[in-house]
């Protein structure tokens, strides 16, 4: 099967150095861009080397602990579509806020006013109105509690003053943009007026 491998193939040259071989007549060809996102690979390798085996285990355990801490604290306020255990992330849905007209995008934009970068919106696709929160291993208890307090406040605002949430953010230079137009007709280059 080796002659049919996708190109390029890493080879060892006669002088002991490594290189790429593209001339492989029986190859199935290039499957996809071979080099991938090199920067991501370097960061991943640096992270692995910096932490070592014991550190990687600890960071993984910390990420799982943080996600489950957020899950338990926010369960009374946001819908949890699956009861299976959370790993490094927890996924809620906006089902409890929808009757008030508040959606996941509104909650995310309101979170900006509290000083937090929004969670991943509407992903995974199998959860309608998903709020995917990945606290990672780097967040301490004070930051997690501040985030949780902000999310609880937003959940309460959605019930008592939904328009406040729906019109957010208030602390940014630009409040709301037409997201449909931005997606269909993106402006990718600045042009002077």
Buried (B, 14 or more C-beta within 10 A) or exposed (E): EEEEBEBBBEEEEEEEEEEEEEEBEEBEEEEEEEEEEEEEEEEEEEEEEEBEEEBBEEBBEBBBBBBBBBBEBBEEBBBBBEEEEBEBBBBBBBBBBBEBEBBBBBBBBBBBBBEBEBBBBBEEEEBEBBBBBBBEBEBEEEEBBBBBEBBBBBBEBBBEEBEBBBBBBEEEEEEEEEEEEEEEEEEEEEEEE
